[in-house]
Amino acid sequence: MGASTAFHLAEAGVNVTLLERDSLASGSTSKAAGGVRANFSDELNIALGLRSLEAFENFKVRPGQDIDLHQVGYLFILTKPEDVVLFEDSVKLQNSLGVQSRMLTPQEAQELSPLLNIDGVLAAAYSPRDGHCTPESVVLGYATGARKHGASIHTGIEVTGIVHDGSTISAVETSAGRIETSTVINCAGAWSPQIGAMVGLEIPVVPYRREILITEPIPDLPNNFPMTIDFSTSFYFHREGPGLLTGFSDQSVEAGFSLNRDDGFAEKLGELAMVRAPRVLDAGIRSGWAGLYEVTPDHNALL
Ligand SMILES: Cc1cc2nc3c(=O)[nH]c(=O)nc-3n(C[C@H](O)[C@H](O)[C@H](O)COP(=O)(O)OP(=O)(O)OC[C@H]3O[C@@H](n4cnc5c(N)ncnc54)[C@H](O)[C@@H]3O)c2cc1C
């Protein structure tokens, strides 16, 4: 969010300074699975998703960076009748707003995503324009573009306070001194409540640890198949180089900033994979990591 905001403001002629206490993309962004989509269930998120897809499709030109965008689609696998109804309604809404999504039979879903086991699958929802890209490249592209438009970007500098009189901001205190400004944009993701607290704002964002595994190469893996998500369990995978990037949202994880990886994560993921994509179990684990999801009360973005 920080690099994107800096780019768009600098391009519009605003004098911008971006402060990052670590290195660019070091927060949640470099930990993401890279999924990009307009396959949502409400008008606002569909519109935001469409706008993002347009930006990602044009990224080589503006700001001018290859982000390894694979528009292989999103494929939601549905195993509960109520989820089928939910997605049928969402697909209708998406179609009315210009998203070319459609419902598929289990067999059609398996043709698109051959690792799938379709036992117990009732239907699937497919949105071909969605896909995945490399999050760090998006940050790099926006940061480089922002600099070209005159933005100052400082890494290794922490915001430690905001000077204000209750109604007007006059400066930001940092680990490298004070910067005079009347405007602050809080793009601190999971850490945004700390920045909000500097001006007495309570921002309802809670961090939850989520993990990802990268598998060893899988022989005969098709070149292109969708980001595939087993909706009822949240188990998902997409192609990453010669192997897979895979994960799920472990609902037993408690809120907190810990990035310690769970020793049992691979086993829990394996149980879900055994049901939905057993071939994943044949592949060894090459690497993995944990990152923080910044969760709001209604799971929508906060502006
Ligand atoms: C495992 C996992 C998978 C995910 N998969 C997807 C996906 O497929 N698709 C998707 O859309 N989203 C995904 N997400 C969510 C996505 O990663 C986040 O929503 C997104 O990266 C948030 O971006 P951000 O810029 O708001 O926050 P961040 O990328 O966390 O950036 C905030 C930055 O603020 C800096 N900061 C904090 N405090 C200060 C301070 N006091 N001073 C200076 N700097 C400070 C931090 O160092 C950090 O770099 C995933 C998340 C995880 C953890």
The ligand as a Gaussian input file, in Angstrom:
#p B3LYP/6-31G(d) Opt

LIG

0 1
 C        0.545000     -16.107000       3.969000
 C       -0.193000     -14.935000       3.364000
 C       -0.773000     -15.061000       2.103000
 C       -1.448000     -13.984000       1.531000
 N       -1.946000     -14.125000       0.265000
 C       -2.561000     -13.080000      -0.331000
 C       -3.021000     -13.180000      -1.681000
 O       -2.863000     -14.213000      -2.340000
 N       -3.637000     -12.095000      -2.238000
 C       -3.803000     -10.932000      -1.528000
 O       -4.371000      -9.967000      -2.077000
 N       -3.364000     -10.809000      -0.249000
 C       -2.746000     -11.846000       0.355000
 N       -2.278000     -11.717000       1.635000
 C       -2.535000     -10.456000       2.351000
 C       -1.521000      -9.403000       1.905000
 O       -0.213000      -9.903000       2.085000
 C       -1.701000      -8.118000       2.711000
 O       -3.061000      -7.737000       2.722000
 C       -0.888000      -6.982000       2.096000
 O        0.431000      -7.390000       1.820000
 C       -0.879000      -5.777000       3.028000
 O       -0.068000      -4.785000       2.434000
 P        0.274000      -3.482000       3.246000
 O        1.107000      -2.632000       2.364000
 O       -0.985000      -2.923000       3.817000
 O        1.122000      -4.004000       4.520000
 P        2.641000      -4.483000       4.601000
 O        3.122000      -5.130000       3.359000
 O        2.759000      -5.271000       5.873000
 O        3.419000      -3.118000       4.740000
 C        3.388000      -2.373000       5.930000
 C        4.800000      -1.876000       6.166000
 O        4.787000      -0.923000       7.223000
 C        6.039000      -1.007000       7.867000
 N        5.917000      -0.381000       9.182000
 C        5.161000      -0.794000      10.229000
 N        5.298000       0.062000      11.261000
 C        6.151000       1.046000      10.860000
 C        6.671000       2.210000      11.483000
 N        6.352000       2.544000      12.737000
 N        7.515000       2.989000      10.775000
 C        7.858000       2.675000       9.491000
 N        7.389000       1.566000       8.854000
 C        6.544000       0.771000       9.534000
 C        6.316000      -2.502000       7.933000
 O        7.698000      -2.758000       8.093000
 C        5.761000      -2.988000       6.597000
 O        6.776000      -3.145000       5.618000
 C       -1.575000     -12.755000       2.238000
 C       -0.991000     -12.630000       3.497000
 C       -0.289000     -13.691000       4.055000
 C        0.352000     -13.522000       5.406000

